[in-house]
C-alpha cells in the first residue's frame, strides 16, 4: 500500500524519513510539529482530524533520537487512533525472507538483516546497520548509522545504540539503555543503563 503519508516530526530525522518514504513510493502529505514551518500541516494532536478528513493514508513517527520516549508515545497515539503505520524499507536494504518486521519501522539504505532477525514496532535502523542471524530488536529501539549486531543479539525496548557501535554475539543491550558511539560493547561502561526510580532497590 502507498498513498499520502504524514510524518510526525519536522526536524532532521523527520526529513530523512520523508526521503525514505518517497523512495518507497509514498507521497509525503506533510509533517506535524509544535512549531510552524515548511510542510507542517498541524500539531501532533490534530492527527485524528487529518485522518478523519481523508487527508492522509498513513503516518510514521519522524521524531529522532533526542526524544526517544516521545517516539513511543506518538506511536501509541497512532495505534490508538487506528491510523495505518507502514513499514518503510529502502530498496537498497537487504532483508532476509525469514525476518519478521513490525509496524512503523524505518529501514534506511545499506541495512542488512540476516536470517530470522526480528524487529519490533517503531524501530529505526539507520544506514549501514547490520544485524546478523537471530537478533531480536524490541519495539522503539533506535540504531544509528553503522551499528553492527553479531548473531543472536538482544536489543531491549527503547534502547539507543550510537553510531558505529558493535555488539558481539549473544549479548544483550538492556531496555532503555544507551550505547555510546564507536564502542565495542562488552558491558559497562559502554552501556549506560537507565537509572532506577527513586525508592527502588
C-alpha positions in Angstrom: 0.0 0.0 0.0 1.2 3.5 -0.8 -0.5 6.9 -0.7 -0.3 10.1 1.3 2.0 9.7 4.3 2.2 12.0 7.3 5.5 12.3 9.2 5.2 13.1 12.9 8.1 15.5 13.4 9.6 18.0 11.0 13.2 18.0 12.2 16.3 16.4 10.6 15.2 12.8 11.2 11.7 13.6 10.0 13.0 14.9 6.7 15.2 11.8 6.4 12.2 9.6 6.9 10.3 11.7 4.3 13.1 11.0 1.7 12.9 7.3 2.6 9.1 7.3 2.2 9.4 8.8 -1.3 11.9 6.1 -2.2 9.3 3.6 -1.1 6.6 5.0 -3.3 4.7 7.2 -0.8 3.7 10.8 -1.3 4.6 12.8 1.7 1.5 14.7 2.7 3.4 16.9 5.2 4.5 16.9 8.8 3.2 17.5 12.3 5.2 19.7 14.6 4.8 22.0 17.6 6.1 24.9 15.6 5.1 26.1 12.1 7.5 25.6 9.3 7.8 24.3 5.7 5.4 21.4 5.1 4.0 21.5 8.6 0.2 20.7 8.4 -0.7 20.7 12.1 0.3 19.7 15.5 0.5 16.1 16.8 -2.9 16.3 18.4 -4.5 17.0 15.1 -3.7 13.6 13.5 -7.2 12.3 14.2 -8.8 15.1 12.3 -6.4 14.7 9.4 -7.2 11.0 9.2 -11.0 11.6 9.6 -11.0 14.2 6.8 -9.3 11.8 4.4 -6.1 13.9 4.1 -3.7 11.1 4.9 -3.5 7.4 4.3 -0.9 6.6 6.9 1.6 8.1 9.3 5.0 7.3 10.8 7.0 8.7 13.7 9.7 11.1 12.5 11.0 12.3 15.9 14.6 11.5 16.3 16.9 10.1 19.0 16.7 13.2 21.1 13.2 12.3 22.2 13.0 8.5 22.4 10.2 8.5 25.0 8.2 10.8 22.8 8.7 8.4 19.8 7.0 5.6 21.8 4.2 8.0 22.9 3.5 9.1 19.3 3.4 5.5 18.0 0.9 4.6 20.8 -1.2 7.5 19.7 -1.3 6.4 16.1 -2.2 2.9 17.2 -5.0 4.1 19.4 -6.4 6.2 16.5 -6.1 3.2 14.2 -4.0 5.2 11.7 -2.0 2.9 9.4 1.7 2.8 10.3 3.5 1.4 7.3 7.0 0.0 7.5 9.4 1.7 5.2 12.2 -0.4 3.7 14.6 1.3 1.3 15.1 -0.5 -2.0 18.8 -0.8 -1.3 18.4 -2.6 2.0 19.0 -6.3 2.2 16.4 -8.1 4.3 16.2 -11.9 4.6 12.9 -13.5 3.7 12.9 -15.1 7.2 12.9 -11.8 9.0 9.9 -10.6 11.0 9.4 -6.8 11.0 6.8 -4.9 13.0 4.7 -1.8 12.1 6.1 1.7 11.6 9.7 0.5 11.3 12.0 2.6 9.1 14.9 0.9 7.4 17.4 3.1 5.6 19.7 2.2 2.7 22.5 -0.4 3.0 20.9 -2.0 6.1 21.5 -5.8 6.2 19.2 -8.0 8.2 20.2 -11.7 8.3 18.3 -14.9 8.8 15.5 -15.0 11.4 16.0 -11.4 12.6 13.0 -10.0 14.4 12.4 -6.2 14.6 9.6 -4.8 16.8 7.3 -1.9 16.1 8.5 1.7 15.5 12.2 0.7 15.3 14.7 2.9 13.5 17.5 1.2 11.6 19.7 3.8 10.0 22.0 3.5 7.0 24.6 0.7 7.2 23.1 -1.1 10.2 24.0 -4.9 10.2 22.0 -7.3 12.3 23.1 -10.9 11.7 21.1 -14.1 12.3 18.6 -14.5 15.1 18.9 -10.9 16.5 15.9 -9.6 18.4 15.4 -5.8 18.3 12.5 -4.8 20.5 10.0 -2.0 19.9 11.0 1.6 19.8 14.8 0.9 19.7 16.9 3.3 17.6 20.1 2.1 15.9 22.4 4.8 14.5 24.4 4.6 11.2 26.9 1.8 11.0 25.8 -0.2 14.1 26.8 -3.9 13.9 24.9 -6.6 15.8 26.6 -10.0 15.6 24.4 -13.1 15.8 21.8 -13.7 18.5 22.0 -10.2 20.0 19.1 -8.9 22.1 18.3 -5.2 22.0 15.7 -4.1 24.6 12.7 -1.9 24.0 13.6 1.8 23.6 17.3 1.2 23.6 19.6 3.6 21.7 22.8 2.4 20.0 25.2 5.1 18.9 26.9 5.4 15.5 29.4 2.7 14.6 29.0 0.7 17.8 29.5 -3.1 17.7 27.7 -5.7 19.8 29.3 -9.2 20.0 27.4 -12.5 19.6 24.9 -13.4 22.3 25.0 -10.1 24.0 22.0 -8.1 25.4 21.5 -4.4 25.3 19.0 -3.7 28.1 15.7 -2.0 27.7 16.2 1.8 27.7 20.0 1.5 27.6 22.2 4.0 25.8 25.2 2.6 24.0 27.8 5.2 23.1 29.1 5.7 19.6 32.1 3.9 18.3 32.2 1.4 21.2 32.6 -2.4 21.3 30.0 -3.5 23.8 31.5 -5.8 26.4 29.3 -4.5 29.3 29.6 -1.4 31.4 30.8 1.3 30.8 30.0 1.0 27.1 26.3 0.7 28.0 24.6 3.3 30.2 21.8 1.6 31.9 18.7 3.5 32.8 18.6 4.8 36.3 16.2 3.2 38.8 13.2 5.2 40.0 13.5 6.8 43.4 12.7 4.4 46.2 13.5 1.2 44.2 16.1 -1.2 45.4 
